[in-house]
Amino acid sequence: MARSTKQGSPTAALADFASALRFEDVPARTVAHAKLSILDAIGCALFGATLPWVEALRTTVLAEGGAPQATLWGSTAAASSVQAALVNATAVHSFELDDVHMGGMVHPGALCLGATLALGEPARGHGRELLTAFVAGCEVGTRVGRAVGPAHFHAGFHPQGTVGVFLAAAAAGRALGLEPNVLRDALGLAGSQAGGLMAAQEGSMVKRLHSGLACQAGVRSAQLAAAGFTGIPDVLEAAFGGFCSTLGGGDVSLEALTSGLGTVWETDEIGFKPYASCAAAQSSIDVARELRDEVGDPCRVASVTVRTSTQSQVHCGWVYAPNGVTAAQMSIPFGVATMLLHGDVGAHRFTDEAIADPATVELAGRVQVLGDEAVDALGPEHRYVVRVRIETGDGRVVEGRAQDRPGGASRPLSRTDVVAKFTGLATPRVGATATAAILELVDRLEDLDDVRLLAAALSAPTG
């Protein structure tokens, strides 16, 4: 096998790893966790297929025309691999329900499954190869997220759109079987397409699109590299104009790019969400759930104070106003108020009517989120630590805390929980029989001779 010639280059090392990875190299537990991420992503995508922003994107893509190479999940339509990556990854990330890798600050399922199935379906690929490519994308891309760290977010970038291109490019490159030098070109091409502004969280549809744009860039970059198109060879570590030096926010750890590569499996760190909200809001919502009975009538709540990391406060702690579904899903005050009022924060709590409900908006206005230096001092891996203090009008004080978000590394959702979530999201879209069939196909994915069987199961009538 050809090897990369860029000695000492983290970009080359990551390309070497992704290109050389074989299914047999991946621990069984990591394979099992990758399949759980795939299942979760499919459920999120099928739910998202009927949302207005996904419908608008699908309609726009189909109007462009293109070779019908890959299924647009949750519909009977097909499009080119690049177009399918755009639509399907957007659908997975369309409602703040998808998985999350805390250290990498990304949602791997949308990016890695969007890329691998978009290419695997027309190639009639084996399920074992899809799984290998999925893991390769996660292992490479999450390390890029660790390297740039929280400073990247604080600089105003949305990691799903920026870091995400590397997950998709590595996954797509491995799916195409690219040699190391060629896969390095794919990474080098993808890095120049990184983009996504965090202001999108404050009320628009565009945040959903960042995932699709990153996945599209990764697939296109791998295809171009395969055709001989070259990219920046040291795209990650270049001192001037490289990804880390330019977008890192001034606090970069290049060592994180290759630390533990091939021995520490970042795929194992993928977590899953129980609530339809930003990951940084879920700890606060869960503590509110625990305190709800003790508080009693939510109308008696005089104030709620949430203390958490500065990153979570910046991300989700601003004063709530009903500026759209995205803003509500990104809001700690809205999530806490909704939990206290209704006892759940499911997808049905994010309709246009629900996010503007006067009682919810009023209670959210009594929720204050403060950045806490003591939480910051614990390090970025603990940025979801929260302390919640609720004061009632009759002078009572109720307090609670969480060391991690539900679904995080120290509080993982069980396989039963993830399967139940998938079933609840998929059944209304494709029916109980197809839902059971998808679950069975994912469970035996490593034995699936042709991933077109899985793609076909993800098809559903539109409208």
Legacy VTK file of the C-alpha trace (Angstrom):
# vtk DataFile Version 3.0
C-alpha trace
ASCII
DATASET POLYDATA
POINTS 463 float
0.000 0.000 0.000
1.216 3.503 -0.822
2.057 5.626 2.191
1.859 9.326 2.787
5.046 11.232 2.137
4.365 14.171 4.452
6.549 13.063 7.370
5.422 14.179 10.816
2.165 15.558 9.449
-0.973 14.968 11.542
-3.056 15.356 8.393
-1.054 12.571 6.751
-1.296 10.383 9.850
-5.071 10.719 9.932
-5.316 9.981 6.218
-3.077 6.928 6.652
-5.270 5.683 9.492
-8.583 6.154 7.692
-7.313 4.601 4.489
-5.809 1.551 6.194
-8.619 0.883 8.689
-10.217 -2.533 8.354
-13.317 -3.902 9.994
-11.218 -6.421 11.889
-9.241 -3.558 13.476
-12.319 -2.125 15.193
-13.212 -3.523 18.637
-16.569 -5.296 18.870
-17.865 -2.778 21.410
-17.036 0.060 19.017
-18.864 -1.658 16.170
-21.894 -2.109 18.416
-21.831 1.557 19.429
-21.457 2.678 15.810
-24.560 0.683 14.931
-26.434 2.376 17.757
-25.406 5.767 16.361
-26.559 4.693 12.898
-29.932 3.601 14.275
-30.364 6.866 16.152
-29.440 8.883 13.060
-31.987 7.019 10.948
-34.757 7.699 13.443
-33.878 11.382 13.546
-33.802 11.570 9.740
-37.149 9.864 9.262
-38.725 12.226 11.777
-37.057 15.186 10.095
-38.108 14.232 6.572
-41.448 16.033 6.881
-40.184 19.189 8.566
-40.550 22.366 6.478
-36.818 23.023 6.129
-36.080 19.471 4.990
-39.009 19.506 2.566
-37.814 22.817 1.110
-34.286 21.470 0.692
-35.459 18.218 -0.886
-37.722 20.091 -3.307
-34.881 22.419 -4.286
-32.436 19.561 -4.839
-34.869 17.532 -6.919
-35.636 20.563 -9.061
-31.927 20.751 -9.943
-31.989 17.300 -11.452
-29.182 14.797 -11.208
-28.425 11.106 -11.461
-30.681 9.152 -9.044
-27.854 7.408 -7.207
-28.944 7.443 -3.580
-32.193 7.513 -1.616
-33.434 10.666 0.055
-34.470 9.089 3.353
-38.101 9.342 4.341
-39.188 9.803 0.720
-39.458 7.780 -2.464
-37.060 10.131 -4.267
-33.400 9.651 -5.149
-30.652 12.077 -6.111
-26.920 12.118 -6.762
-24.630 11.023 -3.950
-23.612 14.613 -3.216
-27.214 15.796 -3.195
-28.280 12.882 -0.997
-25.525 13.671 1.483
-26.790 17.264 1.666
-30.438 16.360 2.225
-29.996 13.317 4.462
-27.427 14.850 6.834
-29.665 17.897 7.146
-32.601 15.640 7.984
-30.650 13.879 10.748
-29.676 17.208 12.336
-33.026 18.840 11.625
-34.551 18.872 15.109
-31.801 18.774 17.760
-32.471 15.102 18.403
-29.303 13.579 16.967
-26.280 12.134 18.748
-23.354 14.173 20.034
-19.633 13.677 20.657
-18.760 15.991 23.494
-14.996 16.237 22.988
-15.302 16.722 19.239
-18.268 19.130 19.583
-20.011 17.420 16.661
-22.944 15.149 15.826
-21.216 12.213 14.091
-24.231 10.182 12.984
-25.497 12.765 10.501
-22.085 13.276 8.919
-20.733 9.739 8.844
-23.923 7.914 7.884
-24.901 10.637 5.425
-21.570 10.238 3.634
-21.148 6.474 3.762
-24.639 5.485 2.658
-24.716 8.130 -0.094
-21.673 6.405 -1.596
-22.349 2.847 -0.470
-25.799 2.626 -2.003
-24.821 3.205 -5.658
-21.701 1.064 -5.175
-23.767 -1.814 -3.745
-21.377 -1.775 -0.820
-21.121 -4.295 1.982
-22.422 -3.375 5.418
-19.051 -4.199 6.927
-17.427 -1.565 4.718
-20.050 1.002 5.645
-19.396 0.397 9.336
-15.639 0.682 8.835
-15.991 3.953 6.942
-18.392 5.280 9.580
-15.857 4.605 12.336
-13.003 6.061 10.263
-14.914 9.312 9.857
-15.694 9.550 13.540
-12.149 8.762 14.653
-10.601 11.363 12.339
-13.138 14.166 12.667
-13.682 14.127 16.409
-9.941 14.492 16.914
-10.058 17.659 14.828
-12.769 18.940 17.151
-10.654 18.107 20.183
-7.674 19.899 18.631
-9.449 23.226 18.140
-11.411 22.826 21.375
-13.991 25.179 22.901
-12.088 28.256 21.704
-13.258 27.373 18.200
-16.861 27.629 19.362
-16.201 30.832 21.314
-14.800 32.368 18.135
-18.321 32.007 16.697
-18.045 28.858 14.595
-20.582 26.031 14.518
-18.431 22.884 14.703
-20.998 20.758 12.887
-20.349 22.828 9.781
-16.621 23.412 10.268
-15.164 20.359 12.001
-17.903 18.304 10.362
-16.304 18.411 6.916
-13.455 16.237 8.201
-15.768 13.538 9.583
-17.594 13.400 6.265
-14.452 13.508 4.104
-12.705 10.757 6.074
-15.826 8.586 6.040
-16.377 9.193 2.329
-12.715 8.624 1.519
-12.705 5.295 3.317
-16.002 4.345 1.655
-14.375 4.940 -1.736
-11.268 2.989 -0.728
-8.908 5.911 -1.320
-5.160 5.418 -0.899
-3.532 7.507 1.877
-2.214 10.303 -0.325
-5.552 10.589 -2.079
-7.510 10.575 1.152
-5.177 13.286 2.427
-6.201 15.328 -0.596
-9.841 14.751 0.323
-9.179 16.179 3.787
-7.282 19.063 2.227
-10.168 19.843 -0.094
-12.771 19.548 2.650
-10.957 21.918 4.992
-11.303 24.788 2.532
-15.066 24.284 2.572
-15.478 24.431 6.344
-18.135 26.917 7.406
-20.980 27.617 9.789
-21.743 30.604 12.027
-23.030 30.065 15.533
-25.397 33.045 15.319
-27.621 30.635 13.393
-28.804 29.324 16.764
-30.700 32.518 17.526
-33.594 31.937 15.165
-33.406 30.606 11.607
-33.463 27.395 9.593
-29.851 27.657 8.494
-28.367 25.883 11.517
-29.998 22.665 10.286
-28.273 23.123 6.929
-24.736 23.232 8.354
-24.745 19.466 8.800
-25.822 18.859 5.218
-23.350 21.324 3.768
-20.498 19.678 5.691
-21.551 16.205 4.564
-21.911 17.371 0.980
-18.433 18.913 1.123
-16.948 15.704 2.460
-18.484 13.525 -0.236
-17.596 15.938 -3.031
-14.040 16.260 -1.699
-13.538 12.495 -1.689
-14.905 12.237 -5.214
-12.677 15.041 -6.460
-9.619 13.543 -4.784
-10.382 10.215 -6.430
-10.391 12.065 -9.772
-6.933 13.485 -9.112
-7.897 16.887 -7.686
-5.404 17.866 -4.987
-6.017 19.596 -1.676
-3.929 21.329 0.979
-1.544 18.538 2.093
-1.106 19.869 5.643
-4.590 21.363 5.955
-4.863 20.774 9.699
-1.426 21.837 10.932
-0.314 24.507 8.428
1.008 27.448 10.440
-0.560 30.004 8.114
-3.980 29.380 6.610
-4.392 25.896 8.047
-7.637 24.842 9.671
-6.334 24.868 13.234
-4.278 28.051 12.942
-7.081 29.951 11.222
-10.231 28.652 12.886
-8.866 27.446 16.196
-9.596 30.555 18.206
-6.008 30.786 19.423
-6.123 27.756 21.729
-5.120 24.698 19.698
-3.697 21.303 20.632
-2.193 19.685 17.554
-1.267 16.700 19.707
-4.957 15.871 20.021
-5.106 15.158 16.296
-3.289 11.855 16.650
-3.462 11.111 20.381
-4.558 7.525 20.926
-5.218 6.996 17.229
-6.019 3.328 16.703
-6.032 2.482 20.406
-8.487 4.951 21.960
-11.775 4.777 20.049
-13.614 8.078 19.950
-16.650 6.356 18.440
-17.272 4.868 21.882
-17.826 8.397 23.216
-20.867 9.157 21.056
-23.823 9.996 23.289
-27.547 10.165 22.616
-30.214 12.724 23.480
-33.445 12.110 25.380
-34.764 15.636 24.721
-35.306 17.608 21.495
-32.917 20.326 22.618
-29.291 21.357 22.287
-26.925 19.097 24.214
-25.819 22.038 26.374
-29.405 22.540 27.573
-30.128 18.952 28.536
-28.503 18.887 31.986
-30.580 21.867 33.118
-33.766 20.364 31.686
-33.086 17.071 33.446
-32.497 18.725 36.820
-35.758 20.643 36.353
-37.447 17.289 35.771
-36.019 15.953 39.031
-37.128 19.044 40.969
-40.557 19.418 39.409
-42.570 17.487 42.005
-40.812 19.238 44.862
-41.528 22.645 43.339
-45.207 21.891 42.859
-47.291 24.424 40.977
-44.916 26.085 38.458
-46.928 29.285 38.807
-45.324 29.628 42.244
-41.823 29.810 40.792
-40.351 33.245 41.475
-36.950 32.650 39.909
-34.693 29.944 38.546
-30.920 30.327 38.529
-28.829 27.937 36.456
-25.059 27.942 36.955
-23.043 26.135 34.316
-19.963 26.489 32.154
-19.349 29.719 30.285
-19.550 27.787 27.014
-23.006 26.418 27.850
-24.125 29.852 29.016
-22.997 31.471 25.767
-24.447 28.626 23.744
-27.875 28.349 25.371
-28.210 30.815 28.237
-29.365 34.018 26.592
-32.707 35.675 27.383
-35.428 33.707 25.651
-37.719 35.210 23.028
-39.942 33.213 20.644
-37.837 33.773 17.527
-38.450 30.399 15.931
-38.127 26.714 16.693
-34.335 26.683 16.466
-33.995 29.399 19.107
-36.341 27.509 21.443
-34.390 24.279 21.055
-31.145 26.086 21.815
-32.546 27.796 24.928
-31.941 26.638 28.502
-34.657 29.019 29.819
-37.255 27.666 27.395
-36.330 24.045 28.095
-36.418 24.495 31.867
-39.719 26.394 31.736
-41.259 23.756 29.472
-40.185 20.935 31.765
-41.528 22.683 34.859
-44.857 23.423 33.178
-45.463 20.187 31.288
-43.153 17.496 32.636
-41.560 16.714 29.273
-39.555 18.386 26.499
-40.507 16.213 23.550
-40.611 17.218 19.918
-44.268 18.228 20.239
-43.210 21.051 22.589
-41.548 22.886 19.706
-44.449 23.814 17.485
-44.901 27.454 16.492
-47.741 27.686 19.012
-45.858 26.022 21.861
-42.721 28.145 21.613
-44.825 31.319 21.852
-47.149 30.075 24.604
-47.532 33.058 26.979
-47.161 30.992 30.173
-43.988 29.335 28.892
-42.464 32.587 27.657
-43.276 34.275 30.964
-41.734 31.492 33.058
-38.686 31.348 30.783
-38.200 35.029 31.534
-37.682 34.106 35.186
-34.844 31.700 34.331
-31.354 33.200 34.556
-28.290 31.328 33.285
-24.889 32.258 34.675
-21.432 31.172 33.613
-19.564 29.702 36.572
-15.766 29.858 36.799
-15.794 26.840 39.102
-17.393 24.754 36.358
-14.990 26.167 33.756
-12.082 25.112 35.959
-13.195 21.478 35.668
-12.229 21.543 31.980
-14.143 21.233 28.714
-15.094 17.604 29.308
-17.253 18.810 32.217
-18.894 21.779 30.531
-22.390 20.323 31.044
-22.162 20.396 34.836
-25.057 22.459 36.210
-26.440 23.708 39.508
-30.084 24.768 39.524
-31.689 26.885 42.246
-35.441 27.487 42.211
-37.037 30.034 44.532
-40.790 30.054 45.033
-43.046 32.939 45.890
-43.609 31.581 49.413
-39.880 31.657 50.171
-38.970 28.044 49.585
-35.684 27.167 47.866
-35.260 23.957 45.879
-31.847 22.998 44.517
-30.374 20.291 42.344
-27.299 19.573 40.267
-26.043 17.315 37.507
-22.465 16.279 36.759
-23.247 15.474 33.133
-26.089 15.648 30.674
-28.408 12.638 30.324
-26.960 10.534 27.538
-23.442 11.770 28.262
-20.429 9.561 28.920
-21.120 9.223 32.654
-24.909 8.937 32.211
-25.318 6.948 28.988
-28.683 5.996 27.577
-29.109 2.238 27.388
-29.543 0.387 24.125
-33.161 -0.138 25.150
-33.580 3.629 25.507
-32.064 4.334 22.087
-34.140 1.638 20.398
-37.297 3.033 22.024
-36.388 6.526 20.816
-35.783 5.219 17.288
-39.071 3.331 17.264
-40.992 6.378 18.439
-39.470 8.553 15.727
-39.592 6.087 12.827
-42.943 4.352 13.235
-45.162 7.348 12.414
-43.148 7.888 9.241
-42.641 4.404 7.771
-44.959 2.189 9.843
-44.322 -0.532 12.388
-43.319 -3.222 9.890
-40.681 -1.097 8.177
-39.436 0.176 11.536
-38.867 -3.385 12.719
-37.156 -4.218 9.430
-34.762 -1.250 9.742
-33.868 -2.279 13.290
-33.133 -5.814 12.120
-31.002 -4.597 9.196
-28.917 -2.310 11.412
-28.473 -5.062 13.999
-26.885 -7.324 11.362
-25.273 -4.594 9.296
-21.827 -6.209 9.309
-23.355 -9.248 7.566
-25.329 -7.262 4.987
-24.026 -8.005 1.492
-25.647 -4.958 -0.093
-26.490 -1.749 1.790
-29.130 -0.987 -0.821
-31.387 -3.153 1.353
-31.038 -0.649 4.170
-31.466 2.324 1.838
-34.654 0.826 0.428
-36.054 0.422 3.925
-35.569 4.145 4.528
-37.870 5.058 1.662
-41.337 6.408 2.504
-44.106 8.205 0.612
-43.826 11.986 0.720
-46.689 14.262 1.586
LINES 1 464
463 0 1 2 3 4 5 6 7 8 9 10 11 12 13 14 15 16 17 18 19 20 21 22 23 24 25 26 27 28 29 30 31 32 33 34 35 36 37 38 39 40 41 42 43 44 45 46 47 48 49 50 51 52 53 54 55 56 57 58 59 60 61 62 63 64 65 66 67 68 69 70 71 72 73 74 75 76 77 78 79 80 81 82 83 84 85 86 87 88 89 90 91 92 93 94 95 96 97 98 99 100 101 102 103 104 105 106 107 108 109 110 111 112 113 114 115 116 117 118 119 120 121 122 123 124 125 126 127 128 129 130 131 132 133 134 135 136 137 138 139 140 141 142 143 144 145 146 147 148 149 150 151 152 153 154 155 156 157 158 159 160 161 162 163 164 165 166 167 168 169 170 171 172 173 174 175 176 177 178 179 180 181 182 183 184 185 186 187 188 189 190 191 192 193 194 195 196 197 198 199 200 201 202 203 204 205 206 207 208 209 210 211 212 213 214 215 216 217 218 219 220 221 222 223 224 225 226 227 228 229 230 231 232 233 234 235 236 237 238 239 240 241 242 243 244 245 246 247 248 249 250 251 252 253 254 255 256 257 258 259 260 261 262 263 264 265 266 267 268 269 270 271 272 273 274 275 276 277 278 279 280 281 282 283 284 285 286 287 288 289 290 291 292 293 294 295 296 297 298 299 300 301 302 303 304 305 306 307 308 309 310 311 312 313 314 315 316 317 318 319 320 321 322 323 324 325 326 327 328 329 330 331 332 333 334 335 336 337 338 339 340 341 342 343 344 345 346 347 348 349 350 351 352 353 354 355 356 357 358 359 360 361 362 363 364 365 366 367 368 369 370 371 372 373 374 375 376 377 378 379 380 381 382 383 384 385 386 387 388 389 390 391 392 393 394 395 396 397 398 399 400 401 402 403 404 405 406 407 408 409 410 411 412 413 414 415 416 417 418 419 420 421 422 423 424 425 426 427 428 429 430 431 432 433 434 435 436 437 438 439 440 441 442 443 444 445 446 447 448 449 450 451 452 453 454 455 456 457 458 459 460 461 462
